[in-house]
Amino acid sequence: MLTAKELLQLEDFLTMEQTSVKTLNFLANTIQDNQGKQLFQQMAQKNQQHFQTMNKHLNAGQTLQ
């Protein structure tokens, strides 16, 4: 089982991941360089995957190891 403190830390992590995704997508949409745009998009997708994985585990009530 996760402690209340661990749950709060994971919620903070999820918030940071969401913020990162928004920021990276913003940068991808504003940059003119195609390589840079692609890099930011890939990074945003990876952070979104991290968010979804962690959120899935938390919602399922599973313990994280």
C-alpha positions in Angstrom: 0.0 0.0 0.0 1.0 3.6 -0.6 1.2 6.0 2.2 -0.7 9.3 2.1 2.6 11.1 1.5 3.5 8.8 -1.4 0.1 9.5 -3.0 0.6 13.2 -2.7 4.1 12.9 -4.3 2.6 10.9 -7.2 -0.1 13.4 -7.7 2.6 16.1 -7.8 4.4 14.0 -10.4 1.2 13.7 -12.5 0.7 17.5 -12.4 4.3 18.0 -13.5 3.8 15.6 -16.4 0.7 17.4 -17.5 2.5 20.7 -17.4 5.4 19.3 -19.3 3.1 18.0 -22.0 1.4 21.3 -22.4 4.7 23.2 -22.5 6.3 20.8 -25.0 3.2 21.0 -27.3 3.3 24.8 -27.1 6.9 24.8 -28.0 6.3 22.4 -30.9 3.6 24.6 -32.2 5.6 27.8 -32.0 9.0 26.7 -33.3 9.8 27.0 -37.0 12.6 24.4 -37.2 11.1 21.1 -38.3 13.7 19.0 -36.4 13.0 20.9 -33.2 9.3 20.7 -33.7 9.5 16.9 -34.2 11.7 16.6 -31.1 9.3 18.6 -28.9 6.4 16.5 -30.2 8.2 13.2 -29.4 9.0 14.5 -25.9 5.4 15.5 -25.4 4.2 12.1 -26.5 6.6 10.3 -24.1 5.5 12.5 -21.2 1.9 11.8 -22.0 2.6 8.1 -22.0 4.3 8.4 -18.6 1.2 10.3 -17.3 -1.2 7.7 -18.6 0.8 4.8 -17.2 1.0 6.3 -13.7 -2.6 7.5 -13.7 -3.7 4.0 -14.8 -1.9 2.4 -11.8 -3.2 4.9 -9.4 -6.8 4.6 -10.5 -6.6 0.9 -10.4 -5.4 1.0 -6.8 -2.3 -0.9 -7.5 0.9 -0.5 -5.5 3.8 0.9 -7.5 7.2 -0.6 -7.3 
